[in-house]
Amino acid sequence: MTSASPFSLAGMDVVVIGGASGIGEASARLAARCGARVVVADRDEAAARELAAGIGSAAVSRAVDVRSGKSVEDLFRQLESEGFEPRGLVSTPGVNVRKRLADTNEEEFERVVSLNLKGTFHALRHGAASLARSGGGSVVLLSSIRSQVVEAGQGVYAATKAGIVQLARTAAAEWAASGVRVNALAPGVVETPLTAQIEKRPDWKQAYTDKTLLGRWATAEEMAAPTVFLLSPAASYVTGSVLFADGGWTAVDGRFDPL
């Protein structure tokens, strides 16, 4: 008789906020394949419902607006009242306004901060508390390579992604005694709706491709795998960390090869 794989999510209730598209969608699909009962939570209720139906009996959908603390709190309270015991949380929602700081107005600043940073705070605050009530679990927050390296036009977005890293580290310290692990995933360039603007510009897309050591963009599915790892018992001693899944973008500086 063999023991269960440490990468299995069997018996876990996993909530994926922003689960109707992009990395959230891929993570929801893979978590279900790995044995979890998945809650696809998204502001786009119709898309969340369609995805859950496609996954099958291992998934349900719920509406949530991560920008509202009450909406997120209601989500977890409702799930608990229905018998769910959340043991995993993935929070993916994000938006970017690609403008130089001098050209960014206050409304644009608020829009990015409200969703990326404040929204993550709401998901983390209420989600980690729910996991603690369930006996512990794992939280995965979506950061970015922009938490470490920047370029013109990425200032506000980068600031929120750096803030998410510090939220993850602080939460790891504050919820450790409750058995809750908190980590951040930092993708590089990934083919998702968020990067569609770049993909429409061949020169822009190629410039980003050339920054990676692997010479290509990632798929959302390639971000789902490290996300599920961080959720799983295989990562039981990993907390307060940032996992870079960036094709080597942040590992090197320059392209000169002396060989």
N, C-alpha and C positions, 0 to 999 in steps of 0.2 A: 504494500500500500504506500503510495507516495503522498507527500504533504502538498498542500495547495501552493501554487506559485506565489511568491511574494509580490508579483506584479498584478495579481488578481484584485479586482474590486468587488468580488462577490459579497453580497450582503450589505453593501454600502448604499446609502441614499446620497446622491451627489446633485447639488444644485448648480446649474450653469447659468449665470446671469449674463445676458448678451448671447444666449445660446442659439439664436435663430439664424445667425450668419457668421461667416468668417471663421476665425480660430475658435470661437465659442461653439459654432455648429460642429466643426470637426472634433472638438473635445467631447461634446455630448455624444456623438456617434461612437467614438472610440471607448468612452467610459461605459456605455451600454454594452458594447462588444466584450468588454473586460469583466462584465458581470454586475455592474451597478444598476440600481434603479435611478433613472435620471429625471430631474426636473428641468425642463427647458423653459427658462424664465426670460422674457424679453418685452420691451415696449411694443414691438410689433407682434401683437397677440395672434394674428392670423398666421404669420410665418412660423411662430413658435408651435402653434397647434398643428400645422402641416408637417413640420419636422418630427414632432413627437409621434404623430400618426405613422410616419414613414419608418421610424425606429421600431415601433410596435409596442407590445405590452410592457417593455422595460422602460418606457418613458411616458411622462405626462407633461402638459404645458401649463404655464401660469403667466399672467400679465404682471409686469413690474416696470416702474420708472425709477431707475437707479438714482436719478437726481433728487428724488424725494425720500427723505429718511422714513417718513411714515409708510410710504409704499413698500419699501424694503422690509421694514419691521412687520408690516401686515403680512407680507409674503411668508416669512418664516413662522410667524404665529399661526397662520392658516395651515401651513404644512404640518406643523406639530399637532394641531388640533385634529388633523386628518390621519394621524398615526405615523407620519414620516418621522424619522430620526436622522436628520442630516449629519453626515460624517465627512462630507466633502463639499467644498465651495470653490468654484472658479468664477472670477469676475473679469470680464473682457471688454466692456463698453469703452469706446474711445473716439475722439474726434480731433481733427487737426485743422488749423487755419494757417496756411503757408504764407506768412507775410513777415517782412522785417518789423522789428519792434516799433520803429518810428512810424510805421504805417498801420499798426494794429490798433483798432479803437477799443474802447472799454467794453462794448457789447461783445466783441469777438473774444476778448480776453476772458470775460465772464463765461462765455459759452464753452470754451475749452476747459477752464478750471472747474466749472460746475459739473460737467460730465466726467472728465478724466480723474480729477483729484477728489472733489467732493463726493462724486458718485462712488468712487472706490472706498472712501471713508465710510459711507453709509453701508455698502455691501460688507465691508470688513467688520464694522462695529456690530451690526445685527447678525451677520452670518456667523462670526466667531462665537458670539454669545449663544447662538442656537446649537452650534457644534458642541460647545461646552456642556449645555444642558443634556445633549445626547450621549455624553461620556467621552468626548474628544473627537479629533479628526484632523483634517488637513485643509488649509486655505491656499489657493494659488491666485496671485494677483498678476495682471498683465502690465509689465513695465515695457522697456524698449532699450535698444542700444543708445537711444537719445538721452537716457539717464546718465550716460558717460561721455558721449561724443556728440557734437552738434555741428550745424552748418547754418548759414544765413537763412532766415525765414522759419526756423524751428524753435525759436526761443520759448514761447509760451508752452508749446507741446512738450519740449524737453524739460522744462521746469516741473510740469505735472508728473512726468515719468520718473524724474529724480525723486519727487515727493512720494511717489508710490513705493519706491524702494525703502525710504525711511519709515513709512507707515508699516510696511511689512516687517521690518526689523524691530520696531517698537512693539508691534502686536505680538511678535514671536516671544518677546520678553514678558509681556503682560499676560498672555494666555498659556504659557508653558505649563504652569501649575495645574491647569484645567485639562491638560492632555491635548491641546490644540497646537498644531504646527502651522507656521505661516511662512510662505516663501514667495518670491517673485520670479516670473519668467520674463526674460528680456530677448524678444525676437529681433532679428535684423530685418531685411526686406522680405516681405511675405506677400503672396498674391491673394489679396483680400479686397473687399469693397473700399477700404480705407486708402489703398494705394492705387486705385483705378486711375486717378489723375496722372500719376507718374507713368503708368503703363501705356497711356495714350501718346506719350512722347518718346519715340525710339531712342533719341540721344540721351534723354534723362534716365530712361530705364537702363541703358547700357552703362552709363556712368556709375549707377548703383551696382550693377552686376560686377563691374570691374573692381569694386571695393571689397568684394568677398573673395576668400581664398578658394572657395569651391566653384567660382565662376558662374553662379546661377542664383536665382531667387528661390526661396523656400515655398512650399505649398502649405496651406493651412493644416493639412494632415501631419506635416513634419513638426508642427508646433503642438499638435494634440498629443503626440507620443511623450515628450518631456513633461507635459502637463499631467498626463495620467501617471507617469512615474512619480511625480511629486505628490499626487494624491494617494499613492499606493503604499502598502507596508514596506515595499522595497526602499522607500525613502524615510523610514521610521526614525532615523537619526539625523535628518536634514531639516533644519529650521533656521529662520533668520537669514537665509541665503538668497542669492540672485543667480539663477541659472541662465547663462547666455547661450542662446540657440541662434547664432548669427552667421553661420558659414565662415567663421574666422574674421569677420569684419573688425572687431575690436582687438584682435590678437596682434596685429602687425601695424607698422608705420612705414610706408614706403614700398616700392616694388623692385628695387635694384637687386639683381641676382648675380653674385660674383662668380658663380660656377659655370 
